[in-house]
Amino acid sequence: MNNLIMLFFFVPFLSFALLGLNFLVASHKPDDNKLSSYECGFSEIRGQTRSQFQIHFYIVCMLFLVFDLEILLLFPLAVTIFKVSFFGFSVALLFFFVLTIGFILEIGSGAIKLQYLNI
């Protein structure tokens, strides 16, 4: 069976099967803290519709999206590396190089601090 056909049929089937299994087996015991929209650690202020948050959370989210998309773009290359040969490999190395330079520039400009990355 072709790998691409297997990805289009097997992966959705597996994801729905695991979601159904989670729905059947997992315990459902919500409490006040889990139902709160401030589960991330901020205390709710009564009567206020907006909440303040640190920009650090937004930056970490953006970094997660960038590196998540990196995996999304490189996974098809990893599956078909034998077909794309040296050209595809060099494009992947260039892609990693540009991401690394961007990450170094973010750290250097102070957009993210190393203490947030536990380094």
N, C-alpha and C positions, 0 to 999 in steps of 0.2 A: 504494500500500500504506500502511496506517495506520502511524504512527510507533511506536505501542506494540506492534503485532504484530511489526514489524521488530526492536524491542529484545528481545522475548521469543524470537525465533527466530534472528536473525542474530548477536547478541552471544554466546550460548552456543556456537554453531557456530564463530565466529571464535576464541573463547578456547580451545576444545579443539583447533582446528587449529593455533594458535600453540604450545600446549603440546606437541602431537605433533611439530611442527617443531623445537622446542627439544630434545626428547628425542632426535630423530634426528641433529641437526646438532651439538649441543654436545659438547665433549670432556669425558670423565669421568675425571679424574685426581685422585682424593682423596689428600691427604697427611695426616700426623698432625695438623697444625694445623687443617685443615678438618674433620676428624672429631672434634675436641675440642669439648666442650661449653662451653669457655671461649674461644671465638673472639673475644669482645668485648674482650679485652685483660687479663683477670684471670688470674693464674697459679694453676694448680691446686695445692692442698695435699694431699699424699698422706695418706690415712687419715681425711680429714674429709669428711663427707657434705654439710655445708652450706657455703655460701660467703657472705662478706659482700659487699654491694654498696652503692653510694651511692644514696640516695633520689632523687637527681637523675634517674636513669634512669627511675624509676617516674613521676615528675612529667612528664617529657618524653613518655613513653608516653601518659599520660592526656591531655595536650594534643593529641597527635596524634590520639587517638580522638575528642576533641571536635570538632576541625576536620575530621576525616574524615567524621564524621556530619553536619557542617554542609554539606559538599558533597553528601552523599547526600540530605539534605532539600531542598536548593535546586536540584538538577538537574531534577527534574520540574517545578518552577516555571519554570525557564528554558526548558524545552521548550514549555510551554503558556502562556507569558506573554501571548500574544495573546488567550487565552480568559478568563484571570482578571482582566485589565485592571488598573485602578488599585487595587482592593482587594487583589489578590494581590501587587502591587508594594509596597504599603504594609506588608503583613504581612512581606514579605521584608526591607524596610528596618528594621522593628521587630526582627526576628530578628537582623540584623546589629548593630543598636544594643545589644541585650542581650548578645550575644557580645563585643562590644568593651568594654562596661563590665566584664564578668567578667574579660576578659584584663587590663584596666588594674588591677583590684582584685588579681589574682594577682601582678602585677609589684609593686604597691604594698605588699602584705603580705610580700613577700620569699619567696614560695613558689617563684618562679623568678627567676633573676638575669639581667640583660641580657647578661652575659658568655657565658652558655650559648646565647643567641640570636644571637650575633655581631653585635650592634647597637652 
